[in-house]
Amino acid sequence: MTDSDPPAGADSRSWTVDELAEMHAGALDGAAAAEVWSRVRDDADAMAVLDALDTTKAELAGLREAPVAPMPDDVAARIDAALAAERERAFPSTSQQHAVAPPVPPQQGQVVDLARRRRAKQLGWGAGLLTAAAAIVATVAVSLPSQTTQGTPLAGDSANESSDQPLSLRGDDVGSGAPKTIGVKDFGAFGNRAGLDACLEANELTIDNELLGVRPATVEGEEAVLAVFTTGELAKYRMLAFPASCDRDNPGIIYDEVVGG
């Protein structure tokens, strides 16, 4: 779905798919995101688009943890053969060199430009290496199955967003960090899922819904860890923020609200 191909009835709408994608990706500033949200929060079609973006973002984030398939043996063998053939062509054996006719000596009075001959030799080597590289790329491209993902790319996919730097949030605007948390799996001070579970247990919280994302942040300057869970309701998510020091013996909750919807 793109703005160039809107659904029926789109002319009367106060939003565009690009606006939804930018808001979902956290590409808008706080004021712009709030303005778009006020226009779409009661629009069922807009919320359906946001829910589809959430689902796709979570699925794409899961691909980072998928195992990489090893190169098939026959592909590796063909690459080795192509390299060997190119090496033999670029570096012929001694016997083959003897079979090559000697170069014709220059005619009397002909001036041999040694620099030009050196450049020509270098160009010949470069062409040989380019041919080898092209052969390898062609072999791999034909033999390996395509993994191209079809569809419209999403603006601000989480793979392009760095979670190295924690989000900086105000205490009255913690919920705005949900779109930038979904799809990220950085447990920050908790270390791993076990650390998050220990904090949940310390706060007597039992959450059986799916964890959509977790990342470090600061709330009013205090180091924290954000976590977003599904709620079982369309486009609604449970957003929590815990102090970074939270563990099994040190409970604490900064924020616990349902956002979206």
C-alpha positions as CSV (number, residue, x, y, z in Angstrom):
1,M,0.0,0.0,0.0
2,T,1.4,3.4,-1.0
3,D,0.0,6.9,-1.4
4,S,0.3,6.4,-5.2
5,D,-2.3,3.6,-4.9
6,P,-4.6,4.5,-2.0
7,P,-7.6,2.4,-1.0
8,A,-11.1,3.3,-1.9
9,G,-12.4,6.3,-0.1
10,A,-8.9,7.6,0.7
11,D,-9.6,11.1,-0.8
12,S,-11.6,12.0,2.4
13,R,-9.0,10.8,4.8
14,S,-6.9,13.2,6.9
15,W,-3.8,10.9,6.8
16,T,-1.4,9.2,4.4
17,V,0.4,5.9,4.5
18,D,3.7,7.8,4.5
19,E,2.7,9.8,7.5
20,L,1.8,6.6,9.4
21,A,5.1,4.9,8.4
22,E,7.1,7.9,9.6
23,M,5.2,8.1,12.9
24,H,5.6,4.4,13.4
25,A,9.3,4.6,12.7
26,G,9.8,7.5,15.1
27,A,10.9,9.7,12.3
28,L,8.7,12.6,13.4
29,D,9.4,14.9,16.3
30,G,7.1,14.9,19.3
31,A,4.8,17.6,18.2
32,A,4.4,16.2,14.7
33,A,3.8,12.7,16.0
34,A,1.2,13.9,18.4
35,E,-0.6,15.8,15.7
36,V,-0.7,12.8,13.4
37,W,-1.8,10.5,16.2
38,S,-4.7,12.9,17.0
39,R,-5.9,12.5,13.4
40,V,-5.6,8.7,13.2
41,R,-6.3,7.2,16.6
42,D,-10.1,6.9,15.9
43,D,-9.7,5.8,12.3
44,A,-10.0,2.0,12.0
45,D,-8.2,1.9,8.6
46,A,-5.3,3.9,10.0
47,M,-5.0,1.6,13.0
48,A,-5.1,-1.4,10.8
49,V,-2.1,0.0,8.8
50,L,-0.2,0.6,12.1
51,D,-0.9,-2.9,13.3
52,A,0.3,-4.3,10.0
53,L,3.5,-2.2,10.3
54,D,4.0,-3.5,13.9
55,T,3.6,-7.1,12.7
56,T,6.0,-6.7,9.8
57,K,8.6,-4.9,11.9
58,A,8.5,-7.7,14.5
59,E,8.9,-10.4,11.8
60,L,11.8,-8.6,10.2
61,A,13.5,-8.2,13.6
62,G,13.2,-12.0,14.0
63,L,15.2,-12.6,10.8
64,R,18.3,-11.3,12.5
65,E,18.3,-14.3,14.8
66,A,17.6,-16.8,12.0
67,P,20.6,-19.2,11.2
68,V,22.6,-18.5,8.0
69,A,22.5,-21.5,5.7
70,P,26.0,-22.9,4.7
71,M,27.1,-22.6,1.1
72,P,26.2,-25.7,-0.8
73,D,29.1,-28.0,-1.6
74,D,28.5,-27.9,-5.4
75,V,28.5,-24.1,-5.3
76,A,31.8,-24.1,-3.4
77,A,33.3,-26.5,-5.9
78,R,32.3,-24.4,-8.9
79,I,33.8,-21.3,-7.3
80,D,37.1,-23.2,-6.6
81,A,37.1,-24.4,-10.2
82,A,36.5,-20.9,-11.6
83,L,39.3,-19.5,-9.5
84,A,41.7,-22.3,-10.6
85,A,40.8,-21.7,-14.2
86,E,41.4,-18.0,-13.9
87,R,44.6,-18.5,-12.1
88,E,45.8,-20.8,-14.8
89,R,44.9,-18.3,-17.5
90,A,46.6,-15.4,-15.7
91,F,49.6,-17.4,-14.6
92,P,50.3,-20.0,-17.3
93,S,52.6,-22.9,-16.6
94,T,56.3,-22.9,-17.7
95,S,55.6,-25.4,-20.5
96,Q,52.9,-23.2,-21.9
97,Q,55.1,-20.2,-21.8
98,H,57.7,-22.0,-23.9
99,A,55.1,-22.7,-26.6
100,V,54.3,-19.0,-27.0
101,A,56.1,-17.4,-29.9
102,P,58.7,-14.9,-28.9
103,P,57.8,-11.3,-29.4
104,V,58.7,-9.6,-32.7
105,P,61.7,-7.4,-32.1
106,P,61.1,-3.7,-32.8
107,Q,62.0,-2.5,-36.3
108,Q,65.1,-0.5,-36.8
109,G,64.5,3.0,-35.6
110,Q,61.4,2.0,-33.6
111,V,61.3,3.5,-30.1
112,V,59.9,1.2,-27.4
113,D,58.0,3.1,-24.7
114,L,58.7,1.1,-21.5
115,A,56.2,3.0,-19.5
116,R,53.5,2.3,-22.0
117,R,54.3,-1.4,-22.0
118,R,54.2,-1.5,-18.2
119,R,50.8,0.2,-18.2
120,A,49.4,-2.2,-20.8
121,K,50.6,-5.2,-18.7
122,Q,48.9,-3.7,-15.6
123,L,45.7,-3.2,-17.5
124,G,45.8,-6.8,-18.7
125,W,46.2,-8.1,-15.1
126,G,43.3,-5.9,-14.0
127,A,41.0,-7.2,-16.7
128,G,41.8,-10.8,-15.7
129,L,41.0,-10.2,-12.1
130,L,37.7,-8.5,-13.1
131,T,36.8,-11.5,-15.2
132,A,37.4,-13.8,-12.3
133,A,35.3,-11.7,-10.0
134,A,32.4,-11.6,-12.5
135,A,32.6,-15.4,-13.0
136,I,32.3,-15.9,-9.2
137,V,29.4,-13.5,-8.8
138,A,27.5,-15.1,-11.7
139,T,28.1,-18.6,-10.3
140,V,26.7,-17.7,-6.9
141,A,23.8,-15.7,-8.3
142,V,22.6,-18.6,-10.4
143,S,23.1,-21.3,-7.8
144,L,21.9,-19.8,-4.6
145,P,18.1,-19.4,-3.9
146,S,16.8,-15.9,-4.0
147,Q,16.1,-14.3,-0.6
148,T,14.7,-11.1,-1.9
149,T,11.8,-9.8,0.2
150,Q,9.0,-8.5,-2.0
151,G,6.8,-5.7,-0.9
152,T,7.1,-2.0,-0.1
153,P,10.1,-1.2,2.2
154,L,9.1,0.4,5.5
155,A,10.5,3.7,6.5
156,G,12.8,3.6,9.5
157,D,13.0,-0.2,9.9
158,S,14.5,-1.2,13.2
159,A,17.5,-2.8,11.4
160,N,18.5,0.7,10.4
161,E,18.0,2.2,13.8
162,S,20.8,2.0,16.3
163,S,20.0,1.0,19.9
164,D,23.5,1.8,21.0
165,Q,22.4,5.1,22.5
166,P,19.5,4.9,24.9
167,L,16.3,6.9,24.2
168,S,15.9,10.1,26.3
169,L,12.2,10.4,27.4
170,R,10.2,12.8,29.6
171,G,8.3,11.3,32.5
172,D,5.0,12.4,30.9
173,D,5.9,11.1,27.4
174,V,7.3,7.6,28.1
175,G,4.6,6.0,25.8
176,S,6.1,7.8,22.8
177,G,9.1,5.4,23.0
178,A,7.0,2.4,22.1
179,P,7.4,2.6,18.3
180,K,11.2,2.9,18.7
181,T,11.3,-0.1,21.1
182,I,9.3,-2.6,19.0
183,G,11.6,-4.9,17.1
184,V,14.7,-4.0,19.2
185,K,16.2,-6.7,21.5
186,D,18.7,-4.9,23.7
187,F,18.2,-5.8,27.4
188,G,20.6,-3.1,28.5
189,A,21.4,-3.3,32.3
190,F,19.3,-6.5,32.5
191,G,21.7,-8.3,30.3
192,N,19.2,-10.8,28.9
193,R,15.6,-12.1,29.1
194,A,16.3,-13.7,32.5
195,G,17.2,-10.2,33.9
196,L,13.9,-8.8,32.6
197,D,12.0,-11.7,34.0
198,A,13.7,-11.2,37.4
199,C,12.5,-7.6,37.5
200,L,9.0,-8.6,36.5
201,E,8.9,-11.2,39.3
202,A,10.2,-8.6,41.8
203,N,7.3,-6.4,40.9
204,E,4.8,-9.3,41.1
205,L,4.0,-9.0,37.4
206,T,3.1,-12.0,35.3
207,I,2.9,-11.2,31.6
208,D,2.2,-14.1,29.2
209,N,1.9,-12.0,26.1
210,E,4.6,-11.7,23.5
211,L,7.6,-9.4,24.1
212,L,7.8,-7.2,21.0
213,G,10.9,-5.2,22.0
214,V,13.2,-4.1,24.8
215,R,15.9,-1.4,25.0
216,P,17.7,0.9,27.4
217,A,16.5,4.5,27.9
218,T,16.6,7.4,30.3
219,V,13.4,8.8,31.8
220,E,13.8,12.3,33.3
221,G,17.6,11.5,33.3
222,E,17.2,8.2,35.2
223,E,18.6,5.1,33.5
224,A,15.9,2.7,32.7
225,V,14.9,-0.3,30.5
226,L,11.8,-0.1,28.3
227,A,9.8,-3.2,27.4
228,V,6.8,-3.5,25.1
229,F,4.4,-6.5,25.1
230,T,1.3,-7.4,23.0
231,T,-2.1,-7.1,24.7
232,G,-4.2,-9.3,22.4
233,E,-6.0,-6.2,21.2
234,L,-5.6,-4.5,17.8
235,A,-2.9,-1.8,17.8
236,K,-2.7,-1.7,21.6
237,Y,0.5,-2.5,23.5
238,R,1.6,-2.7,27.1
239,M,4.5,-0.3,27.7
240,L,6.6,-0.6,30.8
241,A,9.7,1.2,32.0
242,F,11.8,-0.1,34.9
243,P,14.8,1.4,36.7
244,A,18.1,0.0,35.4
245,S,18.8,-1.3,38.9
246,C,15.7,-3.4,39.1
247,D,16.3,-7.1,39.9
248,R,14.8,-9.9,41.9
249,D,15.7,-8.1,45.2
250,N,15.2,-4.6,44.1
251,P,11.7,-3.9,42.6
252,G,10.7,-0.7,40.9
253,I,8.4,0.5,38.1
254,I,8.6,3.9,36.4
255,Y,5.8,3.4,33.8
256,D,3.2,0.8,33.1
257,E,0.4,1.8,30.7
258,V,-1.4,0.5,27.6
259,V,-0.6,2.7,24.6
260,G,-2.0,2.9,21.1
261,G,-5.6,2.0,20.2
